[in-house]
Amino acid sequence: FFFTEAETRQRLLRNVKKEVKQIMEEAVTRKFVHEDSSHIISFCGVIEACVLHGLKRRAAGFLRSNKLAALFVKVGKTFPPAETLCSKVQELEQEIESKQNQARLNQDSSQKPTKIANLTPQAIRHMWVRTALTEKVLDKIVLYLVENSSKFYEKEALLRDPVDGPILASLLVGPCALDYTKAKTANHFWTDPSADELVQRHRIHSGYCRQDSPTKRPALIRKRQSSGSMDDRPMFWARDYVESLHQNSRATLLFGKNNVLVQPTDDMEAIPGYLSLHQSADLMTLKWTPNQLMNGNMGDVEYEKSMYWDYAMTIRLEEIVYLHCHQQVDSGGTVVLVSQDGIQRPPLRFPKGGHLLQFLTCLENGLLPHGQLDPPLWSQRGKGKVFPRLRRRSPHGSCESVSDKDEDEATDYVFRILLPGSQSEFGMTWKLKAPLKLLCETMKYQIISRAFYGWLAYCRHLSTVRTHLSALVNPTIVECDFPVDASGGLSKDVWETFLQDSTAYDEQELLRLVYFGGVDSTIRKEVWPFILGHYHFTMTEKERKEVDEQVRACYEQTMSEWLGCEAIVRQREKEQHAAALAKCSSEASGDRSLRQDSTISTDVFGSVDEVDEPESEAKPKDEKPPPKVPNGSLPNGTTSPDSGHPSSRNFSTTSALSDCSPSADETSAHDSKAAQDLLDKYMLNLHRIEKDVHRCDRNYWYFTSANLEKLRNIMCSYVWQHLDIGYVQGMCDLLAPLLVILDDGYCFTELMKRMNQNFPHGGAMDSHFANMRSLIQILDSELFELMQQNGDYTHFYFCYRWFLLDFKREMVYDDVFSVWETIWAAKYASSSHFVLFIALALVEIYRDIILENNMDFTEIIKFFNEMAERHDVKRVLVMARDLVNKVQTLIENK
């Protein structure tokens, strides 16, 4: 497949517009743009393609491998900004060459190589355009190339095109006005990733991390795993995670020991791993990583998907309450960590050599000065920290003593971690042996108490669900597999059977098939009018034809009316234009007369005045009289709201538009004013419609010039019937998919009966936002809390476009068809608010990404804008149906 030169130019220009839009959105949402962001790299690549398109060979140099560099150097000889750019790039190239030489020397001397001028390989590849952008001269250089394009470019080049060349130069003004930051930290790639990067990370992480945790109670929507779970998902790439186990700028390594054994599950042998204790500014973390993930012998893909990631542990010390220490003769001792909920972590078995005591010592030092171990370790001269010598009761008497013999020392200990704000439930005096029985009883009481209050909260939660969400779903649950499996959707065979015998399938069964499986693409044109309500399922073919004839007659009548009005509007615009030209001409004639010799008689001025007045009212010779407008083409603004169709608003166009003489009665004056207001209102709507029609999905195959004209006519007819509301941006987006399937707009009115209230004149949007807030708050409290904490975007304004256009701009056309027919069928099968559950499904599919990256309002807008037309719509619909079923089940209290 080959593009023509015109198509190539348009394709390059579209790519530039797309990248410029991404950069400007990033500047608005993040308040900064980094020099090496993915959008800048993509932008530079697109600009290079544009600048090199159609470049003459002699302009680029016959022997130069870097044509762009040769072009800029040549321009720099006559254009100072390009000369400045050349000097800047030469400095960078010298710095890069120096760094490369230094790197070679370091490799020879086994030293750590240095970074090359802090530039990524992509930045080096696009150095000229990137530097021109950051130095704010790219737009000037491109404009210079456009103005002198005949010198540098062939006739078919983009920059030589009289229209596209200046457009390209003007598009670069915005990016060149931005300030680009160089303050990129080592983890900037993690703090400012693209949506693609976030999704890819999540896929890799979820590939080796189990989703279910046995330590978690059931939830309405699965929450993120606790950081102490064996199933916890690491926050970094696999290798970055391993690197984080060592000393770094973000955390201090307090303790590290390899070959610490852990038995992840009961049916496995204990496996060795690396145990490390880290302290950052606000918390202490204990990590255990299997040795298999530490050796680095596996390939990248195999490494990141290794099963051993399932067994890695990351434990926050603030979640741990007790440490059970057991010293065995044949090993170095075992530590069992007990969390606040009473759950025990897998035992950590230390190798011989006093490593258990060393671990406790490092832990105690890390807890100080605000926390401590209870009981604390003892200090012994010459030995340092030792286990506390607890009092032991003699079995033969009631006296108590402290033994100095090693064999008499206790071998099992229970340490409590005391942190600021925690209260000790036991005294600080430990006698003989730790009161394990009392400890167990207390823990048992805490567990039962937590379970009871959890159950009570869950019951109250269900009551809230029934109260607030019952209006959002149908009371009856419709199953996918009963009476027959509906996942295959409405097939052509089923539909033909229904058309031949309407009793073969009832309406509810057909809608159930559509809801769970969609409509066969070959019969959408026939089925959609039924689902939208244009036809009733019980209608005969004759009745359907009668409906079509009525709608067609109404459409033709409406079209004749607004066409007559449009003709008057066009005529009035011509007259205004002619009057303006005449006025300018008369003013120019007057100025010339005033410049005549002052001795000219007053008769001359008088003749000028006499000529000037009729000239201001003169009409061009080629102007045609206004077309005849059918009677009743302009609705009378004085009719009642119940007048219905515009044809009921009849009045004489001639009398309404005629000048009002002083002798005209009040009725004529009123009609004239109403007609004038009507013309003004229609002209305003007409201009809005034409503007949106020309921008509506022009790249989609269906929208040829003829079909765009059809789109315009249908939209003008609808607006003529609803002038009180008028045209609102977005209505063309709703009509377009209908037109693609039906090739007509007779169902648009039916669609707008539901969608009309989503526009600013209606109140449905506020209800959508409120319902989304209730759904998220009840079904996913963790995500709701994040939204509240990060600027409180529980207003859900980022869903505005979703609800306004039924997700039309979030998906490609084929997916829009599937989503729309599911929404229409859901009204009868599950919920008349199914759009809420699609929106909730979109959020929930990416919930882990949102939580892991702690997104705020601007970040979530940017993320979903970048993900537009790239969603897995089948998965979204499956989750949306599951969410409806979940709410219905909760309301039934099953």
ZAMARGU-4260 file (C-alpha; in steps of 0.2 Angstrom, whole numbers, plus 5000, padded with zeros to 4 digits):
<rodrens>
0) 5000/5000/5000 | 5007/5017/4995 | 5003/5034/5000 | 5001/5048/4988 | 5012/5064/4991
5) 4997/5073/4998 | 4992/5059/5009 | 5010/5058/5015 | 5010/5076/5020 | 4993/5075/5029
10) 4999/5060/5038 | 5015/5068/5044 | 5005/5084/5049 | 4992/5073/5059 | 5006/5065/5068
15) 5014/5082/5073 | 4997/5088/5079 | 4995/5072/5090 | 5012/5074/5098 | 5010/5093/5101
20) 4993/5089/5109 | 5002/5076/5121 | 5015/5089/5126 | 5004/5103/5129 | 4992/5092/5139
25) 5007/5086/5149 | 5012/5104/5152 | 4995/5108/5159 | 4992/5093/5170 | 5010/5091/5177
30) 5015/5109/5177 | 5032/5104/5169 | 5038/5093/5154 | 5055/5084/5156 | 5067/5085/5141
35) 5068/5066/5140 | 5050/5062/5142 | 5042/5049/5130 | 5032/5063/5122 | 5047/5074/5118
40) 5056/5059/5111 | 5041/5055/5100 | 5039/5073/5095 | 5057/5075/5090 | 5055/5059/5079
45) 5040/5066/5070 | 5048/5083/5067 | 5063/5075/5059 | 5052/5066/5047 | 5043/5082/5042
50) 5059/5092/5040 | 5068/5078/5030 | 5052/5075/5019 | 5056/5080/5001 | 5074/5087/5005
55) 5085/5091/4990 | 5100/5080/4990 | 5112/5095/4988 | 5104/5103/5003 | 5108/5088/5014
60) 5125/5085/5007 | 5129/5071/4996 | 5141/5062/5008 | 5134/5067/5024 | 5126/5053/5034
65) 5116/5065/5046 | 5106/5074/5033 | 5097/5084/5047 | 5114/5090/5054 | 5120/5095/5037
70) 5104/5105/5034 | 5105/5115/5050 | 5123/5119/5047 | 5119/5125/5030 | 5105/5136/5037
75) 5116/5142/5051 | 5127/5151/5038 | 5113/5164/5034 | 5101/5162/5049 | 5108/5167/5067
80) 5096/5156/5077 | 5102/5141/5067 | 5120/5146/5070 | 5117/5147/5089 | 5110/5130/5088
85) 5125/5123/5079 | 5137/5129/5092 | 5126/5122/5106 | 5125/5105/5098 | 5144/5105/5094
90) 5147/5108/5113 | 5136/5093/5117 | 5144/5082/5104 | 5161/5086/5112 | 5155/5083/5129
95) 5148/5066/5123 | 5164/5061/5115 | 5174/5066/5131 | 5163/5055/5141 | 5164/5040/5129
100) 5183/5041/5130 | 5182/5042/5149 | 5171/5027/5149 | 5183/5017/5138 | 5197/5021/5151
105) 5186/5016/5165 | 5182/4999/5157 | 5201/4996/5155 | 5204/5001/5173 | 5189/4991/5179
110) 5181/5007/5186 | 5162/5010/5185 | 5158/5019/5168 | 5151/5036/5169 | 5135/5042/5161
115) 5136/5050/5144 | 5132/5068/5147 | 5116/5063/5156 | 5108/5059/5139 | 5098/5044/5134
120) 5101/5035/5118 | 5085/5042/5111 | 5090/5060/5116 | 5107/5058/5107 | 5098/5051/5091
125) 5087/5066/5090 | 5099/5079/5097 | 5097/5092/5084 | 5078/5094/5085 | 5078/5091/5104
130) 5091/5105/5107 | 5082/5116/5095 | 5066/5113/5105 | 5074/5116/5122 | 5083/5132/5116
135) 5066/5138/5109 | 5072/5141/5091 | 5064/5126/5083 | 5049/5136/5077 | 5060/5150/5070
140) 5071/5138/5060 | 5056/5128/5053 | 5048/5145/5048 | 5064/5150/5040 | 5064/5134/5030
145) 5046/5136/5025 | 5049/5154/5019 | 5065/5148/5009 | 5058/5131/5004 | 5062/5132/4986
150) 5080/5133/4990 | 5080/5117/5001 | 5065/5106/4996 | 5057/5098/4981 | 5040/5103/4975
155) 5031/5089/4984 | 5039/5092/5001 | 5029/5096/5016 | 5038/5112/5020 | 5036/5118/5002
160) 5017/5116/5002 | 5009/5134/5003 | 4996/5128/5016 | 5004/5113/5026 | 5021/5122/5028
165) 5015/5137/5038 | 5003/5126/5048 | 5018/5115/5053 | 5028/5131/5058 | 5013/5138/5068
170) 5011/5121/5077 | 5029/5122/5084 | 5026/5139/5093 | 5017/5131/5108 | 5030/5118/5112
175) 5044/5131/5110 | 5036/5142/5122 | 5037/5129/5136 | 5051/5128/5149 | 5058/5110/5150
180) 5065/5104/5166 | 5082/5094/5168 | 5079/5089/5186 | 5077/5071/5182 | 5080/5060/5197
185) 5085/5042/5196 | 5067/5036/5198 | 5059/5049/5187 | 5054/5035/5175 | 5044/5028/5189
190) 5036/5044/5195 | 5031/5051/5177 | 5028/5036/5166 | 5016/5035/5151 | 5000/5025/5152
195) 5008/5012/5141 | 5022/5010/5153 | 5010/5008/5168 | 5000/4995/5160 | 5015/4985/5154
200) 5023/4986/5172 | 5006/4979/5179 | 5006/4965/5167 | 5023/4960/5171 | 5021/4961/5190
205) 5004/4952/5190 | 5012/4938/5179 | 5022/4932/5194 | 5011/4938/5209 | 4996/4928/5214
210) 4980/4938/5216 | 4972/4929/5231 | 4979/4930/5249 | 4973/4917/5262 | 4976/4930/5275
215) 4962/4942/5268 | 4944/4941/5272 | 4932/4942/5257 | 4928/4959/5250 | 4916/4966/5237
220) 4930/4970/5226 | 4947/4963/5229 | 4959/4975/5238 | 4977/4977/5237 | 4987/4964/5246
225) 4995/4969/5263 | 5013/4973/5262 | 5016/4958/5274 | 5008/4945/5263 | 5018/4932/5254
230) 5008/4937/5238 | 5013/4955/5239 | 5018/4963/5222 | 5035/4972/5222 | 5034/4990/5217
235) 5048/4990/5205 | 5055/4980/5191 | 5062/4963/5196 | 5080/4969/5195 | 5077/4986/5203
240) 5068/4977/5217 | 5084/4966/5220 | 5095/4981/5219 | 5084/4990/5233 | 5089/4976/5245
245) 5106/4984/5247 | 5111/5001/5254 | 5104/5015/5244 | 5100/5033/5245 | 5082/5030/5250
250) 5084/5018/5264 | 5098/5012/5276 | 5102/4994/5277 | 5103/4989/5296 | 5105/4970/5294
255) 5108/4958/5280 | 5110/4939/5280 | 5109/4926/5266 | 5104/4907/5268 | 5090/4911/5280
260) 5078/4897/5277 | 5059/4899/5275 | 5046/4886/5271 | 5033/4896/5261 | 5019/4882/5261
265) 5016/4867/5271 | 5019/4855/5256 | 5036/4863/5251 | 5054/4861/5258 | 5062/4876/5266
270) 5071/4886/5253 | 5086/4898/5257 | 5085/4917/5254 | 5092/4934/5259 | 5085/4942/5274
275) 5087/4961/5275 | 5081/4975/5287 | 5079/4992/5280 | 5076/5009/5288 | 5069/5024/5279
280) 5063/5041/5286 | 5046/5035/5291 | 5046/5016/5293 | 5056/5000/5295 | 5054/4986/5282
285) 5060/4967/5283 | 5062/4958/5266 | 5066/4940/5262 | 5070/4936/5244 | 5074/4918/5238
290) 5092/4915/5233 | 5086/4910/5215 | 5081/4928/5213 | 5098/4935/5219 | 5110/4926/5207
295) 5105/4934/5191 | 5108/4919/5180 | 5091/4919/5172 | 5085/4929/5156 | 5075/4945/5159
300) 5058/4937/5154 | 5061/4921/5163 | 5068/4931/5178 | 5053/4943/5179 | 5040/4928/5178
305) 5049/4917/5190 | 5038/4907/5202 | 5050/4912/5216 | 5042/4929/5216 | 5027/4921/5224
310) 5037/4917/5239 | 5046/4934/5242 | 5041/4944/5257 | 5040/4962/5261 | 5035/4966/5279
315) 5032/4983/5287 | 5038/4982/5305 | 5024/4993/5311 | 5012/4979/5307 | 5021/4967/5318
320) 5017/4965/5337 | 5026/4950/5343 | 5042/4941/5339 | 5043/4923/5345 | 5061/4917/5346
325) 5065/4899/5348 | 5083/4893/5350 | 5088/4876/5345 | 5104/4866/5348 | 5105/4860/5330
330) 5102/4877/5322 | 5105/4896/5324 | 5087/4899/5330 | 5070/4903/5323 | 5059/4919/5323
335) 5040/4919/5320 | 5033/4936/5317 | 5015/4939/5323 | 5005/4954/5315 | 4991/4964/5323
340) 4978/4953/5317 | 4985/4938/5325 | 4992/4930/5308 | 5009/4922/5309 | 5022/4924/5296
345) 5032/4909/5290 | 5046/4905/5302 | 5063/4913/5298 | 5077/4900/5302 | 5094/4907/5304
350) 5110/4898/5301 | 5122/4895/5316 | 5134/4908/5322 | 5124/4920/5333 | 5114/4928/5318
355) 5098/4928/5327 | 5105/4939/5341 | 5113/4950/5329 | 5096/4952/5320 | 5088/4957/5336
360) 5101/4969/5341 | 5100/4978/5324 | 5081/4978/5326 | 5082/4986/5343 | 5094/4999/5337
365) 5083/5003/5323 | 5068/5005/5334 | 5077/5018/5346 | 5074/5031/5352 | 5055/5031/5349
370) 5052/5012/5350 | 5060/4997/5359 | 5059/4978/5362 | 5049/4972/5377 | 5059/4965/5386
375) 5075/4974/5380 | 5091/4965/5376 | 5104/4965/5390 | 5121/4973/5388 | 5135/4962/5395
380) 5153/4968/5396 | 5164/4960/5384 | 5150/4952/5374 | 5139/4967/5369 | 5120/4963/5368
385) 5114/4946/5375 | 5097/4938/5378 | 5089/4944/5394 | 5091/4932/5409 | 5073/4930/5415
390) 5068/4924/5432 | 5064/4906/5433 | 5054/4898/5447 | 5062/4883/5456 | 5051/4867/5454
395) 5055/4862/5472 | 5052/4879/5481 | 5044/4896/5480 | 5061/4906/5480 | 5066/4915/5464
400) 5084/4917/5458 | 5094/4922/5443 | 5106/4909/5436 | 5122/4913/5428 | 5124/4896/5420
405) 5121/4895/5401 | 5111/4879/5403 | 5099/4887/5415 | 5095/4902/5403 | 5078/4902/5394
410) 5079/4896/5376 | 5062/4903/5370 | 5057/4921/5371 | 5042/4932/5366 | 5047/4950/5362
415) 5035/4964/5359 | 5038/4978/5348 | 5033/4994/5356 | 5031/5009/5345 | 5025/5027/5348
420) 5007/5027/5353 | 5006/5008/5357 | 5001/5003/5375 | 5009/4988/5384 | 4996/4975/5389
425) 5008/4967/5401 | 5020/4974/5415 | 5038/4977/5411 | 5043/4964/5424 | 5045/4947/5417
430) 5046/4933/5430 | 5052/4916/5427 | 5045/4914/5410 | 5035/4925/5398 | 5016/4922/5403
435) 5013/4913/5387 | 4995/4907/5393 | 4990/4925/5396 | 4997/4931/5380 | 4987/4918/5370
440) 4971/4922/5379 | 4973/4940/5375 | 4977/4936/5357 | 4962/4925/5356 | 4951/4938/5363
445) 4958/4951/5351 | 4955/4939/5336 | 4937/4936/5341 | 4933/4954/5345 | 4940/4959/5328
450) 4930/4945/5319 | 4914/4951/5328 | 4916/4969/5324 | 4921/4965/5306 | 4905/4955/5304
455) 4894/4969/5312 | 4902/4982/5300 | 4899/4970/5285 | 4880/4969/5290 | 4879/4987/5291
460) 4888/4989/5275 | 4875/4977/5266 | 4861/4988/5273 | 4869/5003/5266 | 4870/4994/5249
465) 4852/4990/5249 | 4847/5008/5253 | 4858/5017/5241 | 4860/5006/5226 | 4844/4997/5225
470) 4838/5010/5212 | 4853/5007/5201 | 4849/4989/5196 | 4834/4979/5191 | 4827/4968/5205
475) 4827/4952/5195 | 4843/4944/5191 | 4844/4938/5173 | 4856/4924/5170 | 4868/4921/5155
480) 4865/4902/5154 | 4846/4901/5157 | 4836/4896/5148 | 4850/4894/5135 | 4867/4901/5134
485) 4867/4919/5128 | 4886/4922/5127 | 4885/4920/5108 | 4873/4935/5106 | 4859/4938/5094
490) 4863/4928/5079 | 4856/4930/5061 | 4847/4913/5062 | 4838/4918/5078 | 4833/4935/5071
495) 4827/4928/5054 | 4816/4915/5064 | 4809/4929/5075 | 4805/4940/5059 | 4796/4925/5052
500) 4787/4920/5068 | 4786/4934/5081 | 4780/4921/5094 | 4796/4911/5093 | 4805/4922/5104
505) 4799/4935/5116 | 4806/4953/5118 | 4815/4949/5135 | 4824/4934/5127 | 4830/4944/5112
510) 4836/4958/5124 | 4845/4945/5135 | 4854/4938/5120 | 4860/4956/5115 | 4865/4960/5133
515) 4876/4945/5135 | 4883/4943/5118 | 4879/4958/5107 | 4872/4958/5089 | 4878/4950/5074
520) 4886/4964/5064 | 4877/4958/5048 | 4860/4962/5056 | 4863/4977/5066 | 4854/4988/5054
525) 4838/4978/5056 | 4840/4975/5075 | 4845/4992/5081 | 4828/5001/5077 | 4819/4988/5088
530) 4831/4990/5103 | 4831/5009/5102 | 4812/5009/5102 | 4809/5015/5085 | 4799/4999/5082
535) 4790/4988/5094 | 4794/4970/5094 | 4776/4966/5092 | 4774/4976/5076 | 4770/4968/5059
540) 4780/4972/5044 | 4765/4983/5038 | 4765/4993/5054 | 4784/4995/5053 | 4782/5003/5036
545) 4768/5014/5042 | 4780/5021/5055 | 4794/5023/5043 | 4782/5033/5031 | 4776/5044/5045
550) 4794/5048/5051 | 4799/5051/5033 | 4785/5063/5030 | 4789/5072/5046 | 4808/5073/5041
555) 4804/5080/5024 | 4792/5093/5031 | 4805/5098/5044 | 4819/5099/5032 | 4809/5110/5020
560) 4806/5122/5035 | 4824/5124/5040 | 4830/5125/5022 | 4819/5139/5020 | 4825/5148/5035
565) 4843/5144/5030 | 4840/5152/5013 | 4834/5168/5022 | 4849/5167/5034 | 4861/5166/5019
570) 4852/5180/5010 | 4853/5191/5025 | 4872/5187/5027 | 4874/5192/5009 | 4865/5209/5011
575) 4875/5213/5027 | 4891/5209/5018 | 4885/5220/5003 | 4880/5234/5014 | 4897/5233/5023
580) 4906/5234/5006 | 4895/5249/5001 | 4898/5258/5017 | 4917/5256/5015 | 4916/5262/4997
585) 4906/5277/5002 | 4918/5282/5016 | 4932/5280/5004 | 4923/5292/4991 | 4920/5304/5005
590) 4938/5304/5010 | 4943/5308/4992 | 4931/5322/4991 | 4937/5330/5007 | 4955/5330/4999
595) 4949/5340/4984 | 4953/5359/4983 | 4944/5369/4996 | 4937/5380/4982 | 4925/5366/4976
600) 4907/5372/4978 | 4894/5366/4990 | 4884/5359/4976 | 4898/5346/4973 | 4897/5340/4992
605) 4878/5340/4990 | 4879/5328/4975 | 4891/5317/4985 | 4878/5316/4999 | 4864/5312/4987
610) 4874/5298/4979 | 4881/5291/4995 | 4864/5287/5003 | 4858/5275/4989 | 4875/5267/4987
615) 4874/5261/5005 | 4858/5252/5001 | 4863/5246/4984 | 4864/5227/4980 | 4877/5219/4969
620) 4871/5216/4952 | 4874/5197/4952 | 4864/5195/4968 | 4849/5184/4967 | 4832/5187/4975
625) 4829/5176/4991 | 4822/5159/4987 | 4803/5156/4991 | 4801/5149/5008 | 4786/5137/5011
630) 4773/5143/5022 | 4776/5138/5040 | 4795/5136/5038 | 4799/5147/5052 | 4791/5142/5069
635) 4782/5156/5079 | 4791/5160/5095 | 4774/5164/5103 | 4767/5146/5102 | 4765/5136/5118
640) 4778/5122/5122 | 4765/5109/5119 | 4764/5114/5100 | 4775/5099/5096 | 4781/5099/5078
645) 4787/5115/5070 | 4773/5113/5057 | 4761/5119/5070 | 4770/5135/5072 | 4764/5143/5056
650) 4764/5161/5051 | 4767/5172/5036 | 4785/5173/5032 | 4783/5188/5021 | 4773/5198/5034
655) 4785/5192/5048 | 4801/5198/5040 | 4794/5214/5033 | 4799/5231/5040 | 4788/5238/5053
660) 4781/5254/5048 | 4775/5266/5061 | 4757/5262/5056 | 4759/5243/5059 | 4749/5235/5073
665) 4756/5227/5088 | 4754/5210/5082 | 4764/5213/5066 | 4778/5220/5076 | 4778/5206/5088
670) 4778/5193/5074 | 4793/5203/5066 | 4803/5203/5082 | 4799/5184/5085 | 4805/5180/5067
675) 4821/5190/5069 | 4825/5181/5086 | 4822/5165/5077 | 4833/5169/5063 | 4847/5174/5075
680) 4845/5158/5085 | 4845/5147/5070 | 4860/5155/5062 | 4870/5153/5078 | 4865/5134/5079
685) 4869/5132/5060 | 4887/5139/5062 | 4890/5127/5077 | 4883/5112/5068 | 4894/5115/5052
690) 4909/5118/5063 | 4907/5101/5072 | 4902/5091/5056 | 4918/5096/5047 | 4928/5089/5062
695) 4918/5073/5064 | 4928/5057/5062 | 4934/5062/5045 | 4947/5048/5045 | 4934/5035/5046
700) 4930/5027/5030 | 4911/5031/5030 | 4912/5049/5031 | 4914/5055/5013 | 4908/5072/5008
705) 4891/5065/5004 | 4889/5057/5021 | 4895/5072/5030 | 4881/5082/5021 | 4869/5069/5027
710) 4875/5071/5044 | 4873/5089/5043 | 4855/5088/5037 | 4850/5076/5050 | 4857/5087/5064
715) 4849/5103/5057 | 4832/5094/5057 | 4834/5088/5075 | 4840/5105/5081 | 4825/5114/5071
720) 4813/5103/5081 | 4822/5107/5097 | 4827/5126/5095 | 4823/5129/5113 | 4839/5118/5117
725) 4849/5120/5101 | 4864/5112/5096 | 4877/5107/5109 | 4894/5100/5105 | 4895/5082/5106
730) 4878/5078/5097 | 4887/5075/5081 | 4897/5062/5090 | 4881/5053/5095 | 4873/5054/5078
735) 4889/5047/5069 | 4888/5029/5074 | 4870/5028/5071 | 4873/5035/5053 | 4887/5022/5050
740) 4875/5007/5055 | 4858/5013/5049 | 4864/5025/5035 | 4850/5036/5041 | 4845/5047/5056
745) 4827/5041/5059 | 4832/5033/5076 | 4842/5048/5082 | 4827/5056/5091 | 4825/5040/5100
750) 4843/5040/5106 | 4842/5058/5111 | 4827/5054/5123 | 4840/5046/5134 | 4855/5056/5130
755) 4848/5073/5130 | 4848/5075/5149 | 4867/5072/5149 | 4870/5089/5141 | 4872/5105/5151
760) 4853/5109/5150 | 4849/5093/5159 | 4853/5086/5176 | 4858/5068/5173 | 4876/5072/5174
765) 4876/5077/5192 | 4866/5061/5196 | 4879/5050/5187 | 4893/5058/5197 | 4884/5055/5213
770) 4880/5037/5209 | 4898/5034/5204 | 4903/5041/5221 | 4891/5029/5230 | 4897/5014/5220
775) 4915/5016/5222 | 4913/5021/5241 | 4903/5005/5244 | 4911/4992/5232 | 4929/4998/5233
780) 4933/5008/5249 | 4952/5007/5247 | 4951/5016/5230 | 4939/5029/5236 | 4951/5033/5251
785) 4965/5036/5238 | 4954/5047/5228 | 4949/5057/5244 | 4967/5058/5250 | 4975/5064/5233
790) 4965/5080/5231 | 4948/5073/5233 | 4943/5069/5215 | 4928/5059/5221 | 4918/5071/5211
795) 4922/5060/5196 | 4924/5074/5184 | 4936/5063/5174 | 4921/5053/5169 | 4912/5068/5161
800) 4916/5063/5143 | 4912/5045/5146 | 4894/5049/5151 | 4891/5063/5139 | 4895/5052/5124
805) 4892/5035/5130 | 4911/5031/5129 | 4911/5035/5110 | 4928/5044/5111 | 4935/5030/5122
810) 4934/5016/5110 | 4935/5012/5091 | 4920/5011/5081 | 4917/4992/5081 | 4919/4993/5100
815) 4907/5007/5101 | 4894/4997/5092 | 4895/4983/5105 | 4895/4994/5120 | 4880/5004/5114
820) 4869/4989/5110 | 4873/4982/5127 | 4868/4998/5136 | 4852/4999/5126 | 4848/4980/5130
825) 4853/4982/5149 | 4839/4994/5152 | 4828/4978/5152 | 4840/4965/5156 | 4849/4972/5171
830) 4850/4990/5174 | 4844/5007/5166 | 4860/5014/5173 | 4872/5002/5165 | 4884/5016/5159
835) 4888/5018/5178 | 4894/5000/5178 | 4904/5002/5162 | 4913/5017/5170 | 4916/5008/5186
840) 4923/4993/5176 | 4935/5005/5167 | 4941/5011/5184 | 4942/4994/5192 | 4952/4986/5177
845) 4966/4999/5181 | 4963/5000/5200 | 4980/4992/5204 | 4989/5004/5193 | 4980/5019/5200
850) 4984/5013/5218 | 5002/5008/5215 | 5006/5024/5207 | 4995/5034/5220 | 4987/5044/5206
855) 4980/5061/5208 | 4966/5070/5198 | 4978/5076/5184 | 4987/5060/5183 | 4971/5050/5181
860) 4964/5061/5167 | 4981/5060/5158 | 4981/5041/5160 | 4963/5038/5153 | 4966/5051/5139
865) 4981/5041/5134 | 4972/5025/5135 | 4957/5031/5124 | 4953/5018/5110 | 4965/5005/5117
870) 4954/4997/5130 | 4950/4978/5130 | 4931/4981/5128 | 4926/4963/5129 | 4934/4962/5146
875) 4926/4979/5151 | 4909/4973/5147 | 4911/4956/5156 | 4917/4966/5172 | 4902/4978/5170
880) 4890/4964/5169 | 4898/4955/5184 | 4897/4971/5194 | 4878/4973/5191 | 4876/4955/5196
885) 4886/4958/5212 | 4875/4973/5217 | 4859/4963/5213 | 4866/4949/5224 | 4870/4960/5238
890) 4853/4968/5238 | 4845/4951/5238 | 4856/4947/5253 | 4861/4930/5245
</rodrens>
